[in-house]
Structure formats: structure tokens, C-alpha cells
Amino acid sequence: MTRFLQKPILKTSASRISWAILGLIFFLLPGGASWAEEVDEVSLFSGEEALIESEGSLQQNLSNTFEKESVTFSGRVMARGVYHMSREWLYEKGRFDTNQLSNASEGDFFIDVRLKNGVKGYVNVAIETIAQEPQPFLGAGVETESESESFRETEAWGSDTEERVKEFFIDANAGRKAYFRIGKQVLKWGRTYFWNPTDFINIEKREFLDMNRYREGVYGARFHVPFGSQQNLYLFTNFSSANNMDGVAMAGKYEFLIRNTELAFSAWHKSRTGNAVGFDFSTTLLGIYVNSETSFHHQDESVSIEGAGDHAALRKEKNKDAWRMSLGLTKTFDYELSDRITFTYECFYNGGGYEENLFNDAAATALLLLNDLYEPNHHGVYYSALFGSINKYPIPDMILNLNILSNMDDGSFVIVPGFSYEPVDHFIVSFNLDIFAGPENAEYTFLNTGVACDLSVEILF
């Protein structure tokens, strides 16, 4: 079974390219603090890696604002219920007990402490409680009792109540010419909307069925130097899972502006793990916002599944290379209101994905899940997604949406029509109909769900 489909590239080539880019970034740093211009700290604190533009009067007002000390507390509380209806019950008049109900409540609580001179501390504490014990997967045949019990005990299920700190960092700066963020943090290290091949840092990917979910960050230190309004330089050291200095991963990015086009080169390296280099850009062409990311990854060692049935086994390989690329197109349309309708189309090529459908075999599926080798929406080779919304329609407090996600290799896809309604400021009711379609035992159908009704209510404060 083929795991990597691209042509191999020598390890030394990938390593030299990534180290060359990182070396260039380090070379630029010594002079950076001395001639970098002051920047808009709102851009720094927003978590977005957009290029920074500054104006004299606005900068003065922001400077006065950032001289004030403050402590703010805010957050989001949400209750969510999902009813999963099985494919057998829907289409084959199967048993009612194959359906599944799940309820969960979760909250994200933010503490933002700001001192003078742009010094800031930030904490995101999350609590999640689950009403029902999740059931094992129901696709690709029937697993044995021991397999079922073992799968329940994996980290995929967790416990009834889980508390965790998603972000916990401190911001500081050197004369507002160089900026530091130290601690657990989520970085926007990529440009396209859903897939981010150049994101070498964040571990938790975006969830298609919960796009607004706050992700868990990684431990590290970010160093940012802006050069005027045209260039940015970023360095990040990742301390997650590092027991010694040789376990620290390094990433760097150089971002610059040419007319209305933003471009960036990036690189990543971790000893005894691998190297990666990336390029991304965004521009506007014929009224369409276009963005794209391309990366090349070298893995010192990888694990994949090969064979089927009794011959299914783990395969360990050394020096594996893979190209990844995403392309996004966004277009807005006027309908009674300006930019009321928005469509974003995105496609993704994953050179390290499986061309074959592993979920069609029970043994291969079990190996994939039990060894934590399944990464949703990054399993196959070719994917596409469409995100559409109509704002303030059919009433001013409502947004209609339609999202579609497809694995183009196995033919499975997810269609999610829905709406969000805000009858009172900061109180939102959302409903989505999650339709899982395509051949049986494929990526988006192996869990045996045909349709799920997803209702949530949330309060923002």
C-alpha cells in the first residue's frame, strides 16, 4: 500500500534548504532591533500575522491606550447537543439503537492583563464536560470486545469532565521595535482558510464541524521584528515534548509585501525528526481574493499502514519526503447589502496521504485508529472544501451557511447546511445538519453516521 506518492528528494537537500532559510533569518536579526519601526500593537496582540501598517495619529492614540494598566475577564460558554442517525437506520430501516446522542458543555475563559509599555499576560482556561460515554467506531466490520475496550481507553475519548489551559503566555517588547511572546500559544502560521501546509507549529488542526473552536496552543517563544510597513520577520522555538535542548524545534518566517501581494518564505527543523520549507502568498485578482501555501516536508522516520486483513501491519520507513499544497479562492457578492454573500473554495494536495481506502478493511482501520495514525482531513491525497454564507438573511440577526468537505480519493464527503441566530447581543443559537455521504466505509462514512442534527447555544461575554 502506497503511503508517499511523490518523487523522493535527498534528505541533505531538504536539510540544507531549511537551514539556509533559518540561517538567513538569524543573520538579519542583529540589525533588526536598531532600525525596525514601531508597530501597531493591536496587530501583535490579535494573533493574526498580517503585515503591519501604521499611521502617525493612530499610533499616538494607541500609545496612550497601551500606557494604561488594565485587567479584563471575558469568555465563551456553550452547550451543544448532537444526534447521530446511522446509515442503516436511515436508509435500510435498521435498528434504532444504532443511533447515538451526545451532549457536551464547554467554556473558554480569558484573562487579559495589560501593563505599561505594551507588556501583556494572557490566559485561556477551558472546561468541557460530556454527558454520554462515546461509543467505539461502527464502521469497517465489527471489532472484537478487546479491541473495543482498548479503543475506549485511548486519548480520543477523554473523561466526563476535562480542564485544560489552551493558552498561557506573556508579551513583552524591546522599545516597541522587537516583540516577544513566551508561553503556551496558538500562532497563525499559514495563509489559507482550512488547510495550512506551511503551518509547521500548531499541533491541533481546525475542525470542520466546529470552525470557531478555540485551539490548544504549543509551548514556545516567538520573536517578531517588523521592518517598516513592508516586511516582518518571525522566529519561533517550540519546547513541546522537548526533554533536552536537542528536542527543541526551530521555525522561521520572512514575510514581505510587493504592491498588493503578500509573500512569505518559511522553514522548520527538529533534530532526529525532520525538516520543512514553505512558501505562501495572498493577492487580489479580478475581484477574487487568492491565497496559497506550498511546503516540502522531510521525515527522518515515518509510520504507515500496509496490507489488508490478516496481512495488515505497521510499516516503518526512513527518509520520507512529501509535498503539500493548498489553494484558496474567496469572492463576495452584493445582494441588497454590500458583500452580503461570501464563498470560499479551497483545494488541498497531500503528497504524504493514502491513495487507497484503508477504511474499507477492518484490520487496517483498527491499526490506524489504535496507533493514533489517523489525522482527519489529512488522510487522503486530494481534498476540496467550499464555505458559503449569507449575512443578515433572511432576517437581520441571522446568518445562513453551507459548507462542503470532500475526500476526492475515496468519494466520501460532508455537506453542512445551517444557520446562526443572535436574538440578543452576544447570545447565539446555531443549528447545522451534518450529512455524511459517499461509499460505505470511507473516511467520512466509516463511523456509520448518515445524518447528524447539531444544535448549540452560546453566550459571549
VEXPAGU-273102 format. One record per residue (C-alpha): residue in one letter; z, x, y. Coordinates in steps of 0.5 Angstrom, whole numbers, plus 500, padded with zeros to 3 digits. Layout:
BEGIN
AZXY;...
END
This chain:
BEGIN
M500500500;T498503507;R503504512;F500508517;L492507518;Q491512524;K488518523;P493524522;I495528528;L498535527;K506535529;T505541533;S500537538;A505532539;S511536540;R507541545;I505535549;S511531549;W515538551;A510539556;I511533560;L518533560;G518541562;L513538568;I519533570;F524538569;F520543573;L519538579;L527537579;P530543583;G526541590;G526533589;A533532592;S531536598;W525533600;A526526597;E526520602;E532515602;V530508598;D532501598;E538501593;V536494591;S531496587;L535501584;F540496582;S536491580;G534494573;E527494575;E523500575;A518498580;L515503586;I520503592;E517501599;S522502605;E522499612;G526502618;S529496620;L530493613;Q533500611;Q538500616;N541493614;L541495607;S545501609;N550497613;T551492607;F552498602;E557500606;K562494605;E566494598;S566488594;V567486587;T563480584;F564476578;S558472575;G555470569;R552465564;V555460559;M550457554;A551452548;R545452543;G543448537;V537449533;Y535444527;H530448522;M526443518;S523446512;R516446510;E517443503;W521437506;L515436512;Y509437508;E511436501;K516431501;G521436498;R529436498;F533434505;D538440503;T532445504;N533443512;Q538447516;L542446522;S545452526;N549451533;A552457537;S555458544;E555464548;G557467554;D555473558;F560475564;F558480569;I563484573;D560488579;V564493583;R561496589;L564502593;K561505600;N555510600;G552506594;V557507589;K557501584;G560500577;Y557494572;V560491566;N556485562;V561483556;A558478551;I561473547;E558469541;T561464536;I557461531;A559454527;Q555455521;E554461516;P547463516;Q543462509;P539467506;F532467506;L528462503;G521465502;A517469497;G520466491;V528465489;E532471489;T538472485;E545471486;S547478487;E541479492;S543473496;E550475497;S548482498;F544480504;R549475507;E553482508;T548485512;E549486519;A543481520;W549475520;G555478523;S561474523;D563467526;T565470533;E563476536;E565480542;R561486545;V559490551;K552490552;E552494559;F557498562;F555503567;I557507574;D551508579;A552514584;N547518588;A547525592;G545523599;R541517597;K536522595;A537522588;Y540517584;F545517577;R546511572;I551513567;G554509561;K551503557;Q545500560;V538497559;L532500562;K526497564;W522503561;G515499560;R510495564;T507489559;Y511483558;F513482551;W511489547;N512495550;P509501546;T512506551;D519504551;F522510547;I529508549;N531501548;I533499541;E533491542;K527488543;R525482547;E526475542;F520471542;L524465541;D529467547;M526471552;N531470557;R537473552;Y541479555;R539485551;E544490549;G544497552;V544504550;Y549510552;G546515556;A545518563;R539516568;F537521573;H532518578;V528521584;P524518589;F518522593;G517517599;S514511597;Q508513592;Q512517587;N518516582;L521521577;Y526519572;L530522566;F534519561;T538522556;N540518550;F547519547;S547513542;S548516535;A549523537;N555527534;N553533537;M548536542;D542537538;G543529536;V541527544;A534524545;M531526552;A526522555;G522523562;K517519566;Y513520572;E510514576;F505514582;L501510586;I494510587;R492505592;N493498589;T494501582;E501504579;L500509573;A506513569;F506518564;S512519560;A515523554;W520523549;H523528544;K529528539;S531534534;R529532527;T527525529;G520526532;N516526539;A512521543;V508521549;G505515553;F501512559;D501506562;F498502568;S498496572;T493493577;T490487580;L482486578;L478480580;G485476582;I488478575;Y494482574;V492487569;N497492565;S497496559;E501501555;T499506550;S503511546;F503516541;H509517536;H510523531;Q516521526;D519527522;E520522517;S519515515;V520510510;S516504508;I515499502;E509501497;G507497491;A509490489;G513486483;D517491479;H513497482;A515495489;A519501491;L521505498;R517511500;K519517504;E514521508;K514526513;N510528519;K507521520;D503519526;A502513530;W498510536;R501504539;M497500545;S499493549;L494490554;G496484558;L493479563;T496475568;K493469572;T496464577;F492457579;D494453584;Y495445583;E498442589;L502448590;S501455590;D501459584;R504453580;I500455573;T501461570;F498464564;T500471561;Y496473555;E498480551;C495483545;F498489541;Y496494536;N501497532;G498503528;G504504524;G504497521;Y503494515;E496491514;E498488507;N502482507;L509484504;F512477505;N507475499;D512479494;A519477493;A521484491;A517487497;T520482501;A527484499;L527491499;L524490506;L530486509;L536489505;N534496507;D533494515;L526496515;Y523489518;E522489525;P520482528;N513482531;H512490530;H511489522;G503488522;V498492526;Y495487530;Y498481534;S497477540;A501472545;L500467550;F505465555;G504459560;S508455564;I507449570;N512450575;K516444578;Y512439574;P512433572;I518433577;P520438582;D526440577;M522441571;I518447568;L513446562;N512452558;L507453552;N508460548;I504462542;L505468538;S500470532;N500476527;M493477526;D493480520;D496475515;G494469520;S501466521;F503464528;V508460532;I507455537;V513453542;P511447547;G518446551;F521444558;S527446562;Y530441567;E535443572;P538436575;V544440578;D543447581;H545452576;F545447570;I539448566;V537443560;S532446555;F528444549;N523447545;L519445539;D518451535;I512450530;F511456525;A504455522;G499459517;P499461510;E505461506;N510467505;A507471511;E511474517;Y512467521;T513463515;F517467510;L523464512;N521457510;T521453516;G516449518;V518446525;A525447529;C528443534;D531448539;L536444545;S540448549;V544447556;E547453560;I551454566;L549460571;F555462576;
END
